[in-house]
Amino acid sequence: MAGNKSLHAASKAKEDEFYTELSDIENELKHYKEHFRGKIILCNCDDPRVSNFFHYFSYNFEVLGLKKLITTCYKSQNRDLFSQNDSEKAIWLEYFGDRNGNRVPDPEEIGIHYLNGDGDFRSAECIELLKEADIVVTNPPFSLFREYVAQLIKYDKKFIILGNQNAITYKEIFAYIKTNQLWLGSTLSFAKFKVPDYYEARATRFWIDESGQKWRSMGNICWFTNLDIAKRHEEIILYKSYTSEEYPKYDNYNAININKVSEIPMDYYGVMGVPITFLDKYNPDQFEIVGDSRYHDGQSEADDINIIGGKLLYRRILIRRRQNPYGQSESQMSMAADKGVEI
Ligand SMILES: C[S@@+](CC[C@H](N)C(=O)[O-])C[C@H]1O[C@@H](n2cnc3c(N)ncnc32)[C@H](O)[C@@H]1O
């Protein structure tokens, strides 16, 4: 058990030790089975002793038809603080599947290699492993989420990663969403995570189970991916008709406000401000994302525009319909949209 001094230091350190439940992993990854066949999977923020990502891919290696599984384990510099990162050196593992026919990943079938550094996903040796991988799947450190995603995009990798739903509104992440470089996965949940024993008790979203295991919840979490999934091609069924009374415009921005995704009118082709939950239903063939209520053009921060009658509403995503069911030309559509006119 860590002493007072190190507990204090731990509370100040970044709290990144949240271990994903196997059921959350299974519920999401069942939607990607056709993507995994013949592929090299990398889990690069995963201590194999506690990571259910390692567990999922090693136990399902044959069923998924994988080519290879690589796992790197981060060893924190603050070794006295982190009970899980206590081996002498950081390691990486490679697994080529079952060799002895028992369908279980035995220790002698898993290649263990030592890293020179601490296993930081940004280190040169971890980047070499990243280059080798086809698909990266993990729950990365929340505190480094932006940097983590930027690296995946830079190396043009396919990925399925877990993150906090709030990350949607990070400027950098939203820009990838807007340009269809990244989208939400299949499941959204209010997930719970095991956390190390040294994590301090909190007033909310914290509990200890009967075995003494500490748990935390991060609020709503979601998966971020750039792999095509069936959900991305499902159309939102629209049934409401536009009226200016029901769908007022923002005080100083030419877009109508929508309070619920299911209430998007079927006959409006101008810009609409919709709740962030829209992204869970977003089909890029049906809608285009043009910005959000803070980054109107998707790039630069400006004054919030989600204001009606002087009252600031929840953050909104600005979208526009793509379809043109009435046969208008593109220029007619955009002229009408610029004026916020229904056509
Ligand atoms: C949110 S936890 C998730 C752990 C594991 N992937 C899982 O889902 O159970 C993030 C993990 O990233 C590790 N980590 C923190 N900083 C890291 C870094 N710079 N490079 C690689 N891993 C890091 C932490 O030690 C922690 O175990």
The ligand as an SDF file (V2000), in Angstrom:
LIG
                    3D

 27 29  0  0  0  0  0  0  0  0999 V2000
   -7.3650    4.2930  -19.7490 C   0  0  0  0  0  0  0  0  0  0  0  0
   -6.0570    3.1530  -19.3930 S   0  0  0  0  0  0  0  0  0  0  0  0
   -6.5590    1.7500  -20.3010 C   0  0  0  0  0  0  0  0  0  0  0  0
   -5.7290    0.5510  -20.0930 C   0  0  0  0  0  0  0  0  0  0  0  0
   -6.0750   -0.5860  -21.0540 C   0  0  0  0  0  0  0  0  0  0  0  0
   -5.8740   -0.1590  -22.4320 N   0  0  0  0  0  0  0  0  0  0  0  0
   -7.5070   -1.0040  -20.8500 C   0  0  0  0  0  0  0  0  0  0  0  0
   -8.3450   -0.6220  -21.6430 O   0  0  0  0  0  0  0  0  0  0  0  0
   -7.7970   -1.6970  -19.8760 O   0  0  0  0  0  0  0  0  0  0  0  0
   -4.7430    3.8560  -20.3200 C   0  0  0  0  0  0  0  0  0  0  0  0
   -3.4270    3.1260  -20.1830 C   0  0  0  0  0  0  0  0  0  0  0  0
   -2.4300    3.8350  -20.9270 O   0  0  0  0  0  0  0  0  0  0  0  0
   -1.2100    3.7860  -20.2170 C   0  0  0  0  0  0  0  0  0  0  0  0
   -0.4180    4.9580  -20.6120 N   0  0  0  0  0  0  0  0  0  0  0  0
   -0.3510    6.1550  -20.0030 C   0  0  0  0  0  0  0  0  0  0  0  0
    0.5010    6.9560  -20.6600 N   0  0  0  0  0  0  0  0  0  0  0  0
    0.9720    6.2290  -21.7070 C   0  0  0  0  0  0  0  0  0  0  0  0
    1.8790    6.5000  -22.7540 C   0  0  0  0  0  0  0  0  0  0  0  0
    2.4620    7.6860  -22.8440 N   0  0  0  0  0  0  0  0  0  0  0  0
    2.1300    5.5310  -23.6580 N   0  0  0  0  0  0  0  0  0  0  0  0
    1.5230    4.3350  -23.5830 C   0  0  0  0  0  0  0  0  0  0  0  0
    0.6350    4.0210  -22.6170 N   0  0  0  0  0  0  0  0  0  0  0  0
    0.3650    4.9610  -21.6890 C   0  0  0  0  0  0  0  0  0  0  0  0
   -1.6020    3.8130  -18.7680 C   0  0  0  0  0  0  0  0  0  0  0  0
   -0.5820    3.2070  -17.9950 O   0  0  0  0  0  0  0  0  0  0  0  0
   -2.9270    3.0480  -18.7690 C   0  0  0  0  0  0  0  0  0  0  0  0
   -2.7300    1.7020  -18.4320 O   0  0  0  0  0  0  0  0  0  0  0  0
  1  2  1  0
  2  3  1  0
  2 10  1  0
  3  4  1  0
  4  5  1  0
  5  6  1  0
  5  7  1  0
  7  8  2  0
  7  9  1  0
 10 11  1  0
 11 12  1  0
 11 26  1  0
 12 13  1  0
 13 14  1  0
 13 24  1  0
 14 15  1  0
 14 23  1  0
 15 16  2  0
 16 17  1  0
 17 18  1  0
 17 23  2  0
 18 19  1  0
 18 20  2  0
 20 21  1  0
 21 22  2  0
 22 23  1  0
 24 25  1  0
 24 26  1  0
 26 27  1  0
M  CHG  2   2   1   9  -1
M  END
$$$$
